[in-house]
Structure formats: C-alpha cells, structure tokens
Amino acid sequence: MSIQEISLANNQKKRLAKAVKDQAVLFADDNGDLVVNVANYKALKKELIVAKAIKPGIELTPIEAIVGEDVLDFSSEYFVFS
C-alpha cells in the first residue's frame, strides 16, 4: 500500500472536508487526519466533468484547488492530510 503524507494547515483541512463530501473518497481517521482514496478520487473527478456540463460552476479538481496542482502523486493509493 502506498501512501503520500501531506501536511496542511487547519483551515485547508476544513476546506478540504467541505469540498469533498463523499466518504468513499475522503474520510477522517481516528487521529483527525483526512484520508483520500486515490482511485475513488479519480472516479469522482470523471463524474465532476460530466456534472460540469449541467452546473458550470463546479470545481473539477477540488483537492488540487486547495493543496496545489503539483503536490499530489497519483501513483499513491492514498493521500493522508495531517
């Protein structure tokens, strides 16, 4: 299992929790870290592309918009935001 650990400020973690509500994609572990299942996040991004045709204001890359474009390593199975 490959995990990418990323440090975030508390306000970024709050924004992330609000941006991704699907618990199959993002959940909080016992110590308060936010965990993202990368495969499920990739599937969500595909769904968002379809949804954007209906609702143009939807963010296509909600996590990248918060943490930055070049931070995430999509070869990982999980992102852990602490």
N, C-alpha and C positions, 0 to 999 in steps of 0.2 A: 504494500500500500504506500503510495507516495503522497506526501503532504507538504504543501507550501505554507509556511507560517508567515503572517504579515502583521506588523504592529500598526494599530490605528489609534487615533485619538478617540476619546469617549464620544464626542459629537459625531464623528464619522461612523462609529458603530451604531449609534442611534439612527442616523440617516440610512444606513445600510439595512437595518431591521425594518424600517418603514418602506424602503424601496422594493424589497423582495419579501413578499408575504407567504409564498408557497413553502411550506415546511419540508417538502421533498427536496427543495433546493437549498434553503437556508434554515438552520436551527441553532439554538443556543445550547451549549453543553453545560455540564454541572458547575464549572467554574466561571461561567459568564462569557466565554469565548464564543464567537459566531463561526459556525462551520458551514461551508458551502460544498455540496456535492457537485463536482465539475461537470459530470455527464448530464445531470439534471439541469444545470445552469445552461449548458449548450442547447439543450432541448427547449428551455424557456426562451432563449434568445431567438430561436427559429419561430416560436409561437408569437413573439413580440413583433417580428417582421410582418406576419400576417395581420396582426391586430393593428399595426400602424396604418394599414390601408383604410381601416374603419375609423380609428381615432388618431389623427396625425400628430398629436402632442405627446405620444408615448415615447419614453426613452428606450432605445434599442439595446443599450448596454448599461443597465443601471449600476452594476458594481464598478465597472470601469469609470463611469462618470464620477464616482465617489473616491476611489483609490488611485485613479490614474490609468492611462492606457497601457503603459509599458511595465506595469507591476506584476500582472498575473501570468503564471506559467501554466498554460492549458494542458501540458503533458502530465500534470499532477492529477490525482484522483480527488483530492480535497484541498480547499483553501481554508485555513484557520486564521481568523482575525482576532487578535488579542489586544 
